[in-house]
Amino acid sequence: MGKPVFYINGKFVEENEASISIMDHGFLYGDGIFEAFRAYKGRIFQFNEHMNRLYDSAKIIALNIPLSKEEFKKSTVVVYVVPLPGMKKDRSIRIIISSYQRPSACILPGSSKMTQYINLILARMEAKARGVDDALLLDTRGFVSEGPGWNIFLVKDRTVITPSIASSILVGITRNVMIRLFKELNYTVEERDVVVSELFTADEIFGTGTGTEITPVIEVNGRKIGEGKPGPVTNRIDEKFKEFKKDNGTPVYE
Ligand SMILES: Cc1ncc(COP(=O)(O)O)c(C=O)c1O
């Protein structure tokens, strides 16, 4: 395997030269943006969409990336690759509604993938302490927002509902793919404010994200959702997503 190359302040350097000042804002305060990609069989999924979000994240915090998207794509900057654990056959999760909220966009713009994840980590710790798999956070208005690393979808009859950008969500790449696939399957998709009681009356709920793909949510605050197992619409979109993944990817080595 070749040596990793690091790109720091406009220079390509080796690992032992890859250093930053201890006064650097990223080091001191954790300021920064990042992006996480997923590759299936050597092909990066939704590469352009992830690159666009990276540049949008930079714009939101007024960070100048001194490379064009094309230059960025061609050069190895820092690539940290980890195999993701295989998916469990039954990936269903039980969640609680966290006492932590997603900050409003005028406190921290959630649409930028910024490094301040402590809010989400606290929510996840709360969930683990209460003996469930994960947490769902509301926005500061009390509407449903998102989980730590995943967007949420509700299914009610043939309507698919997901919180809009107004609910302090990260606009997930997987979420956008889901919306597109549901529309192709002729479902009605509503991006809007979601109230907590809609969770309890939903037929099905699932989360979406690069790390977790599609994760059925079978219990919220101790209450069973639908039949308490992955529902037919979740299974249908999972199949459709599998097909989509096969045909959509940018080879890692072009
Ligand atoms: C806070 C948050 N919401 C949602 C998501 C899902 O986004 P994507 O589908 O782009 O992975 C992520 C991804 O890591 C996230 O960090």
The ligand as a Gaussian input file, in Angstrom:
#p B3LYP/6-31G(d) Opt

LIG

0 1
 C      -26.600000      14.941000      11.674000
 C      -26.756000      14.057000      10.480000
 N      -27.974000      13.913000       9.928000
 C      -28.164000      13.136000       8.854000
 C      -27.127000      12.426000       8.290000
 C      -27.383000      11.559000       7.084000
 O      -26.811000      12.151000       5.946000
 P      -26.207000      11.290000       4.733000
 O      -27.340000      10.526000       4.170000
 O      -25.669000      12.302000       3.794000
 O      -25.165000      10.414000       5.308000
 C      -25.835000      12.556000       8.815000
 C      -24.716000      11.824000       8.203000
 O      -23.709000      11.587000       8.749000
 C      -25.643000      13.390000       9.934000
 O      -24.437000      13.546000      10.467000

